[in-house]
Amino acid sequence: MNKILSTPRRLVLALVAAGAIGALGATGAGLVGVVHGDARAATSLFAPAAQPASAASPASPAGAVAAPNFADITARNGAAVVNISVVGSSRAMGEDGDEAAARQGQQGVPGMDPNDPFFEFFRRFGVPGMPGMGQGQPQRDVPTRGEGSGFIVSSDGLILTNAHVVRGAKEVTVKLTDRREFSAKVLGADPKTDVAVLRIEAKNLPTVSLGKTADLRVGDWVLAIGSPFGFESSVTAGVVSAKGRTLPDDSFVPFLQTDVAINPGNSGGPLFNARGEVVGINSQIYSRSGGYQGVSFAIPIEVATRVQQQIVATGKVQHARLGVAVQEVNQAFADSFKLDRPEGALVSSVDKSGPAAKAGLEPGDVVRKIDGQPIVGSGDLPAFVGQALPGQKVTLEIWRNGEARTLSAVLGDASDKAAKVAKDKHDAGKGKLGLALRPLQPEEKQQIGVKDGLVVADAAGPAAEAGITQGDVLLSINGSPAGDIEAVRAAMAKAGKTVAVLIWRDGNRIFVPVRLG
């Protein structure tokens, strides 16, 4: 199972497809523990078949809403949910060809008895985490295997799943509930939304019905069917916890958050509403352990169908771009900008050659609406743009210098080489410190009582490790005022292995020692 570790809070964002396993060719996720679910889900999933209403049936309490009949939903849709098995490949450990490492690899594991039955295995394939092991043999492909879920959306064999389920796949096999198996072709996969489209050669297949996330409310019941840990056609249920969630590195998707139990192998499976319609594709979990802990995320079905339509029509997916970096508007910023509430997307930087710059957008602007849609959190803006098409004209309602303004922009293509170069330049601009910076606005200077300084729009590398965070104001480096980007570059050019960085945070001036390495 792929994991992305968020170091500040030690939380794990885990892609829930079963991870590819190496030379042993095993599937699943190692040791599997059986965890008893809550009584609510257990009662719903194992409820007896619905009985005809009669006078003897007890009346529901006033105002009570009965849970949907999950058994009926499963009976109607279960046959359209599939198990996906993937065979890929990876290089054997030790691809650098270093001769000393090769000799070490030929010797096997230090201190291990050559007569041990596993000695030859480790000599050939290496020990994970031990440098140099397994490098004595020529490079070769090692088969890897993984599993996921999917669902049939057309009777002639179109299947939706997650892009990460089929990433790097050489062979994809789809297994139906009637135990038939088909070799599947990956028509296309979009990493930005984590949606993939497969096709199998079959006719008259069962299909799911699609719903609308707009009709879904927080607190509504939802149900998932999939193959967690390879246990096919497993059913779990829960409620919608939130809508429109944005996650790190997934700014193109306004996720549905649920408390439905999702585990490795559920990835790509459908999320049903109480009417038995698919409203999402189960994709990720947020966890401290890498296993289910009550926070699951699904891709809205509207996002998936847009990707499907583009892949079927053209074999590729286009995403729009505005050409800005944004951050949250907190209460301090709202007070500084004289906003009535802390909402919107604060523009921290603008690509000079991008659509936003051509429209007149500037750092310090707060985007409050795009095409009439309110921007409450900063993630709402990239989520909207990511689902639009290149060339689409949009209206931006912004707040600048205490006044509301309206701008028009024509969205660009996120796949443009110029866009990628601009992003690379922006990332490179973080320099040795690892900071992305923007100028202070006049009202901000007045608010915090400084003449010069730069707002930290993003922190990474040495600065982040030292504790500098987004929203801090950089005042000086080694005593040299940080009046502008050039002043910062000049100060860093003279820096040694450690610099003393003066920042403003929450009304206090703080010196932070940053070790550059």
Wavefront OBJ file of the C-alpha trace (Angstrom):
o trace
v 0.000 0.000 0.000
v 1.471 3.287 -1.075
v 1.880 5.772 1.776
v 2.638 9.470 1.925
v 3.819 10.475 5.377
v 2.860 13.941 6.582
v 5.722 14.608 8.977
v 4.364 17.567 11.016
v 1.485 15.529 12.451
v 2.799 12.055 11.679
v -0.301 11.272 9.709
v -0.417 8.883 6.810
v -2.271 9.538 3.584
v -2.552 6.061 2.137
v -3.593 5.036 -1.343
v -5.742 2.041 -0.612
v -4.911 -0.290 -3.468
v -3.025 -3.365 -2.364
v 0.630 -2.502 -2.790
v 2.728 -4.234 -5.376
v 4.664 -7.079 -3.801
v 8.098 -8.024 -5.065
v 9.857 -11.199 -6.122
v 7.751 -13.539 -3.982
v 4.727 -12.625 -6.121
v 2.415 -12.453 -3.110
v -0.705 -10.318 -2.989
v -2.513 -8.594 -0.180
v -1.001 -6.549 2.605
v 0.774 -8.966 4.910
v -0.793 -9.741 8.270
v -4.506 -9.062 8.248
v -6.448 -8.411 11.449
v -10.197 -8.835 11.629
v -11.731 -5.767 13.267
v -15.329 -5.720 14.447
v -17.261 -2.787 12.994
v -19.642 -0.574 14.895
v -23.124 -1.817 15.702
v -24.742 0.594 13.277
v -23.034 -0.870 10.223
v -23.358 -4.462 11.438
v -27.089 -4.133 12.022
v -27.637 -2.597 8.591
v -25.523 -5.049 6.631
v -26.956 -8.181 8.206
v -30.565 -7.050 8.467
v -33.181 -9.628 7.400
v -34.903 -9.229 4.051
v -37.570 -6.542 3.955
v -41.065 -7.804 4.886
v -44.348 -6.495 3.492
v -45.869 -3.771 5.616
v -48.675 -4.884 7.888
v -50.781 -3.540 10.691
v -48.679 -5.553 13.106
v -45.517 -3.743 12.133
v -44.421 -1.263 14.805
v -44.566 2.338 13.727
v -41.332 4.310 13.494
v -40.802 6.943 16.183
v -41.857 10.424 15.156
v -39.127 12.117 13.143
v -36.972 8.958 12.834
v -35.467 8.150 9.439
v -34.918 4.469 8.698
v -31.563 3.379 7.315
v -31.651 2.300 3.661
v -31.910 -1.396 2.900
v -28.261 -2.133 2.173
v -29.105 -5.724 1.234
v -31.335 -4.525 -1.621
v -28.686 -2.065 -2.840
v -26.079 -4.823 -2.804
v -28.362 -7.286 -4.594
v -29.084 -4.767 -7.369
v -25.516 -3.575 -7.889
v -23.115 -6.205 -6.595
v -22.754 -7.959 -9.945
v -21.470 -4.733 -11.553
v -18.577 -4.415 -9.079
v -15.381 -6.159 -10.181
v -12.100 -7.310 -8.704
v -8.987 -6.064 -10.530
v -5.686 -7.971 -10.421
v -2.563 -6.279 -11.745
v 0.808 -7.706 -12.724
v 3.618 -5.191 -13.179
v 7.381 -5.264 -12.897
v 10.216 -3.491 -11.156
v 13.972 -3.673 -11.397
v 15.798 -6.009 -9.065
v 17.550 -4.202 -6.209
v 20.909 -2.622 -6.944
v 20.750 -0.976 -10.359
v 23.841 1.221 -10.128
v 26.262 -1.550 -11.092
v 28.829 -0.605 -8.446
v 31.557 -3.276 -8.415
v 32.179 -3.159 -4.666
v 28.465 -3.454 -4.027
v 28.328 -6.310 -6.508
v 31.008 -8.170 -4.607
v 29.113 -7.545 -1.366
v 25.932 -8.831 -2.993
v 27.676 -12.007 -4.119
v 28.772 -12.610 -0.554
v 25.195 -12.597 0.733
v 24.072 -11.226 4.092
v 26.954 -10.425 6.467
v 27.032 -12.909 9.339
v 24.504 -15.235 7.731
v 25.293 -18.955 7.508
v 25.853 -19.858 3.817
v 24.033 -23.123 4.520
v 20.912 -21.265 5.611
v 18.134 -22.025 3.075
v 17.442 -18.281 2.688
v 21.103 -17.379 2.068
v 20.841 -17.862 -1.710
v 17.563 -15.951 -1.863
v 18.987 -12.909 -0.074
v 22.231 -13.125 -2.067
v 20.287 -12.871 -5.294
v 17.529 -10.467 -4.383
v 18.945 -8.486 -1.470
v 17.574 -7.391 1.870
v 15.282 -4.312 1.884
v 17.049 -1.363 3.469
v 20.547 -2.888 3.195
v 22.613 -0.930 0.634
v 24.504 -3.007 -1.854
v 22.591 -6.215 -1.359
v 21.461 -8.037 -4.459
v 23.714 -5.999 -6.766
v 25.871 -8.907 -7.866
v 23.327 -10.113 -10.404
v 22.440 -8.542 -13.765
v 19.487 -6.203 -13.795
v 16.226 -7.954 -14.508
v 12.521 -7.452 -14.100
v 10.951 -8.714 -10.897
v 7.182 -9.369 -11.146
v 4.943 -7.376 -8.824
v 1.283 -7.942 -8.100
v -1.528 -5.862 -6.720
v -5.292 -5.792 -6.405
v -8.052 -3.238 -6.481
v -11.705 -2.801 -7.335
v -13.752 -1.226 -10.102
v -17.281 -1.019 -11.479
v -18.918 -1.491 -14.874
v -20.471 1.637 -16.397
v -21.480 0.284 -19.826
v -22.855 -3.103 -20.850
v -20.145 -3.459 -23.516
v -17.313 -3.495 -20.979
v -16.268 0.005 -19.854
v -14.960 -0.026 -16.276
v -13.967 2.814 -13.945
v -11.269 2.439 -11.290
v -8.380 4.400 -9.748
v -5.334 5.363 -11.792
v -3.034 4.202 -8.996
v -4.558 0.701 -9.152
v -3.264 0.157 -12.709
v -0.137 2.332 -12.566
v 2.789 0.490 -14.187
v 0.606 -2.484 -15.092
v 1.725 -4.957 -17.742
v -1.276 -7.231 -17.303
v -4.704 -6.350 -15.926
v -7.282 -9.038 -15.161
v -10.897 -8.275 -14.282
v -12.889 -10.857 -12.337
v -16.687 -10.703 -12.211
v -18.889 -11.957 -9.390
v -19.923 -14.936 -11.574
v -16.210 -15.933 -11.477
v -15.563 -15.161 -15.157
v -12.203 -13.485 -15.807
v -11.244 -11.124 -18.629
v -8.013 -9.540 -19.752
v -8.539 -5.771 -19.580
v -7.096 -2.965 -21.667
v -6.246 0.328 -19.967
v -7.809 2.930 -22.275
v -6.313 5.756 -20.244
v -5.447 6.950 -16.758
v -5.357 10.457 -15.309
v -2.945 10.821 -12.359
v -4.251 14.305 -11.523
v -7.696 12.962 -10.611
v -6.649 9.335 -9.953
v -9.234 8.000 -12.419
v -8.616 5.233 -14.971
v -10.831 3.702 -17.656
v -10.573 0.013 -18.598
v -12.293 -2.066 -21.260
v -13.023 -5.783 -21.367
v -14.352 -7.654 -24.406
v -17.794 -8.741 -23.244
v -21.451 -7.998 -23.942
v -24.639 -7.638 -21.911
v -22.792 -6.928 -18.696
v -24.542 -5.636 -15.562
v -23.988 -1.932 -14.936
v -24.386 0.578 -12.121
v -26.563 3.687 -12.136
v -24.880 7.044 -11.569
v -26.134 9.662 -9.136
v -25.315 13.300 -8.380
v -23.126 14.488 -5.538
v -25.092 17.744 -5.538
v -28.019 15.768 -4.093
v -25.804 14.242 -1.401
v -25.944 15.825 2.050
v -23.525 15.610 4.934
v -24.919 12.896 7.200
v -26.492 10.851 4.379
v -25.943 7.101 4.368
v -23.489 5.674 1.829
v -22.293 2.159 1.017
v -19.104 0.751 -0.507
v -18.523 -2.546 -2.305
v -15.009 -3.756 -3.062
v -12.248 -6.281 -2.437
v -10.375 -5.250 0.732
v -7.302 -7.444 1.212
v -8.589 -9.557 -1.698
v -11.890 -10.431 0.029
v -14.128 -9.952 -3.008
v -17.583 -8.344 -2.908
v -17.218 -7.048 0.643
v -19.819 -4.490 1.738
v -19.296 -1.660 4.241
v -21.458 1.340 5.083
v -21.317 4.702 6.808
v -22.245 8.339 6.351
v -21.001 11.344 4.416
v -18.716 13.264 6.768
v -17.971 16.269 4.531
v -18.009 17.431 0.921
v -15.461 19.339 -1.141
v -12.377 18.272 0.808
v -8.988 19.127 -0.704
v -5.951 16.996 0.115
v -2.196 17.553 -0.267
v -1.099 17.046 -3.898
v -4.704 16.419 -4.981
v -5.890 19.956 -5.670
v -7.839 18.888 -8.784
v -10.376 16.845 -6.800
v -13.053 18.082 -4.338
v -13.218 14.809 -2.378
v -16.188 13.330 -0.561
v -15.202 12.423 2.997
v -16.971 9.463 4.615
v -16.560 7.133 7.579
v -17.090 4.040 5.412
v -14.502 1.346 6.168
v -11.993 1.411 3.287
v -8.907 -0.802 3.226
v -6.226 -1.970 0.753
v -8.037 -3.467 -2.231
v -11.085 -1.168 -1.951
v -9.433 1.404 -4.213
v -11.388 2.005 -7.389
v -14.607 0.565 -6.012
v -17.948 2.403 -6.044
v -19.522 4.502 -3.303
v -23.330 4.259 -3.449
v -25.959 6.629 -2.088
v -29.114 5.456 -0.309
v -30.884 5.051 -3.672
v -28.231 2.643 -4.937
v -26.598 5.146 -7.308
v -22.835 5.559 -7.579
v -21.758 8.959 -6.265
v -18.008 8.389 -5.967
v -14.938 6.207 -6.449
v -13.269 5.134 -3.213
v -9.689 6.339 -3.400
v -7.812 7.208 -0.206
v -7.793 7.040 3.562
v -6.289 9.377 6.131
v -4.702 7.458 8.961
v -2.017 7.388 11.635
v -1.354 3.707 11.037
v -1.925 3.176 7.316
v -5.141 1.257 8.045
v -8.747 2.404 8.226
v -9.420 4.827 11.097
v -12.757 6.330 10.146
v -11.632 8.908 7.567
v -12.054 7.850 3.936
v -12.150 9.830 0.701
v -13.960 9.255 -2.582
v -13.658 10.988 -5.954
v -17.000 12.581 -6.956
v -18.623 10.665 -9.799
v -18.929 13.861 -11.875
v -15.131 14.176 -11.880
v -14.788 10.534 -12.927
v -17.320 10.734 -15.751
v -15.653 13.838 -17.218
v -12.360 11.938 -17.280
v -14.094 8.906 -18.793
v -15.664 10.966 -21.573
v -12.338 12.554 -22.529
v -10.412 9.270 -22.457
v -13.006 7.438 -24.566
v -13.186 10.310 -27.065
v -9.510 11.296 -27.363
v -7.424 8.889 -25.291
v -6.156 11.717 -23.077
v -7.353 14.163 -20.426
v -7.007 17.938 -20.476
v -6.984 20.136 -17.391
v -7.164 23.914 -17.263
v -4.819 26.212 -15.371
v -5.077 29.748 -14.029
v -1.421 30.278 -13.190
v -1.542 31.286 -9.526
v -0.454 29.934 -6.161
v -2.963 30.508 -3.368
v -3.183 30.162 0.403
v -5.874 30.242 3.071
v -7.444 33.466 4.310
v -7.345 33.248 8.108
v -8.917 35.711 10.539
v -5.734 37.794 10.721
v -5.677 38.202 6.943
v -9.401 38.951 6.887
v -8.917 41.730 9.448
v -5.916 43.049 7.530
v -7.743 43.110 4.188
v -10.983 44.424 5.777
v -12.935 41.343 4.706
v -16.214 40.618 6.481
v -15.241 36.962 7.000
v -12.140 34.750 6.536
v -13.094 33.240 3.197
v -11.539 33.148 -0.253
v -8.232 32.228 -1.849
v -5.346 34.614 -1.155
v -3.100 34.911 -4.220
v 0.497 34.472 -3.064
v 2.170 34.430 -6.479
v 1.235 34.841 -10.136
v 2.876 33.206 -13.143
v 3.960 36.220 -15.209
v 3.095 34.516 -18.507
v -0.054 32.741 -17.314
v -3.778 33.426 -17.742
v -4.106 35.102 -14.325
v -1.417 37.670 -15.097
v -3.034 38.446 -18.448
v -6.336 38.969 -16.626
v -4.700 41.434 -14.207
v -4.614 39.261 -11.081
v -1.926 40.314 -8.580
v -0.304 38.877 -5.429
v -2.380 39.952 -2.444
v -5.697 39.711 -4.287
v -8.353 37.548 -2.648
v -10.457 35.503 -5.074
v -13.975 35.287 -3.629
v -15.932 33.811 -6.549
v -15.215 32.176 -9.897
v -18.070 32.075 -12.408
v -20.443 32.824 -9.551
v -19.274 29.908 -7.405
v -18.173 31.035 -3.928
v -14.565 30.313 -2.959
v -14.729 29.553 0.753
v -11.411 27.763 1.253
v -8.308 28.225 -0.870
v -8.677 24.673 -2.219
v -11.986 25.556 -3.875
v -10.201 27.589 -6.558
v -7.804 24.934 -7.949
v -10.571 22.318 -7.647
v -12.843 24.434 -9.877
v -10.092 25.245 -12.375
v -8.936 21.626 -12.520
v -12.371 20.497 -13.681
v -12.686 23.224 -16.314
v -11.364 22.961 -19.868
v -8.512 24.926 -21.475
v -9.841 27.935 -23.362
v -12.826 28.365 -21.047
v -13.559 31.983 -20.127
v -14.221 32.606 -16.437
v -15.242 35.598 -14.337
v -13.236 36.251 -11.181
v -14.699 38.278 -8.332
v -11.777 39.518 -6.239
v -11.021 41.777 -3.269
v -8.169 44.271 -3.664
v -7.205 47.186 -1.425
v -10.522 47.083 0.417
v -12.643 47.045 -2.742
v -14.482 44.414 -4.777
v -13.413 44.054 -8.408
v -14.305 41.797 -11.328
v -11.805 40.316 -13.786
v -12.141 38.010 -16.792
v -9.650 35.272 -17.600
v -9.249 32.652 -20.314
v -7.956 29.447 -18.742
v -4.806 27.882 -20.141
v -3.760 24.257 -20.605
v -2.081 22.608 -17.615
v -0.097 20.374 -19.970
v 1.576 23.297 -21.766
v 5.375 23.197 -21.638
v 5.372 26.884 -20.713
v 3.204 26.118 -17.697
v 5.579 23.400 -16.528
v 8.586 25.687 -16.962
v 6.835 28.415 -14.957
v 6.079 25.950 -12.164
v 9.681 24.746 -12.143
v 10.895 28.340 -11.885
v 8.489 28.993 -9.017
v 9.726 25.914 -7.172
v 13.343 26.818 -7.860
v 12.676 30.262 -6.435
v 12.461 28.716 -2.992
v 16.266 28.556 -3.022
v 18.458 27.306 -0.189
v 15.994 28.279 2.539
v 13.093 26.456 0.934
v 10.768 29.464 1.125
v 8.289 30.800 -1.404
v 7.759 34.490 -0.598
v 5.496 37.360 -1.593
v 5.616 41.087 -0.792
v 3.667 42.527 2.135
v 0.626 44.545 1.121
v 0.378 48.140 2.481
v -2.460 47.222 4.829
v -0.473 44.239 6.112
v 2.518 46.455 6.877
v 0.256 48.780 8.818
v -1.392 45.876 10.628
v 1.838 44.348 11.956
v 3.804 47.590 12.215
v 6.761 46.954 9.893
v 8.193 48.867 6.932
v 9.574 45.914 5.016
v 9.160 42.178 4.942
v 8.030 39.212 2.897
v 5.154 36.854 3.639
v 5.955 33.130 3.626
v 3.574 31.641 1.052
v 5.086 28.165 1.319
v 7.807 26.561 3.424
v 9.850 23.459 2.654
v 13.352 22.102 3.179
v 15.610 23.701 5.832
v 13.167 26.498 6.709
v 10.291 24.095 7.323
v 12.532 21.826 9.382
v 13.468 24.829 11.538
v 9.791 25.558 12.214
v 9.062 28.392 9.770
v 5.526 28.031 8.415
v 3.136 29.540 5.904
v 1.913 32.951 7.083
v 5.102 33.933 8.917
v 6.640 37.246 7.843
v 10.346 37.209 6.987
v 12.001 40.384 8.327
v 15.737 39.773 8.028
v 18.476 37.209 7.382
v 21.688 37.506 9.411
v 20.712 41.100 10.188
v 20.134 42.093 6.540
v 16.579 43.407 5.987
v 14.404 41.221 3.753
v 12.890 44.082 1.793
v 12.474 42.117 -1.425
v 13.450 38.860 -3.105
v 16.739 40.274 -4.373
v 17.713 41.292 -0.842
v 17.029 37.735 0.336
v 19.141 36.292 -2.472
v 21.989 38.657 -1.650
v 21.869 37.695 2.033
v 21.798 33.995 1.200
v 24.770 34.372 -1.158
v 26.877 35.402 1.860
v 25.418 32.768 4.181
v 27.367 29.956 5.765
v 26.010 26.661 7.014
v 23.551 28.336 9.409
v 21.605 31.589 9.152
v 19.701 33.602 11.756
v 16.252 34.336 10.354
v 14.088 36.982 12.011
v 10.369 36.445 11.502
v 7.148 38.060 12.699
v 4.484 35.665 13.990
v 1.306 36.414 15.940
v 2.542 39.808 17.111
v 5.994 38.587 18.128
v 9.419 38.888 16.532
v 11.285 35.588 16.698
v 14.803 34.613 15.671
v 14.934 31.158 14.088
v 18.281 29.434 13.411
v 18.133 27.630 10.067
v 20.764 25.017 9.292
v 21.395 24.895 5.545
v 23.361 21.631 5.663
l 1 2 3 4 5 6 7 8 9 10 11 12 13 14 15 16 17 18 19 20 21 22 23 24 25 26 27 28 29 30 31 32 33 34 35 36 37 38 39 40 41 42 43 44 45 46 47 48 49 50 51 52 53 54 55 56 57 58 59 60 61 62 63 64 65 66 67 68 69 70 71 72 73 74 75 76 77 78 79 80 81 82 83 84 85 86 87 88 89 90 91 92 93 94 95 96 97 98 99 100 101 102 103 104 105 106 107 108 109 110 111 112 113 114 115 116 117 118 119 120 121 122 123 124 125 126 127 128 129 130 131 132 133 134 135 136 137 138 139 140 141 142 143 144 145 146 147 148 149 150 151 152 153 154 155 156 157 158 159 160 161 162 163 164 165 166 167 168 169 170 171 172 173 174 175 176 177 178 179 180 181 182 183 184 185 186 187 188 189 190 191 192 193 194 195 196 197 198 199 200 201 202 203 204 205 206 207 208 209 210 211 212 213 214 215 216 217 218 219 220 221 222 223 224 225 226 227 228 229 230 231 232 233 234 235 236 237 238 239 240 241 242 243 244 245 246 247 248 249 250 251 252 253 254 255 256 257 258 259 260 261 262 263 264 265 266 267 268 269 270 271 272 273 274 275 276 277 278 279 280 281 282 283 284 285 286 287 288 289 290 291 292 293 294 295 296 297 298 299 300 301 302 303 304 305 306 307 308 309 310 311 312 313 314 315 316 317 318 319 320 321 322 323 324 325 326 327 328 329 330 331 332 333 334 335 336 337 338 339 340 341 342 343 344 345 346 347 348 349 350 351 352 353 354 355 356 357 358 359 360 361 362 363 364 365 366 367 368 369 370 371 372 373 374 375 376 377 378 379 380 381 382 383 384 385 386 387 388 389 390 391 392 393 394 395 396 397 398 399 400 401 402 403 404 405 406 407 408 409 410 411 412 413 414 415 416 417 418 419 420 421 422 423 424 425 426 427 428 429 430 431 432 433 434 435 436 437 438 439 440 441 442 443 444 445 446 447 448 449 450 451 452 453 454 455 456 457 458 459 460 461 462 463 464 465 466 467 468 469 470 471 472 473 474 475 476 477 478 479 480 481 482 483 484 485 486 487 488 489 490 491 492 493 494 495 496 497 498 499 500 501 502 503 504 505 506 507 508 509 510 511 512 513 514 515 516 517
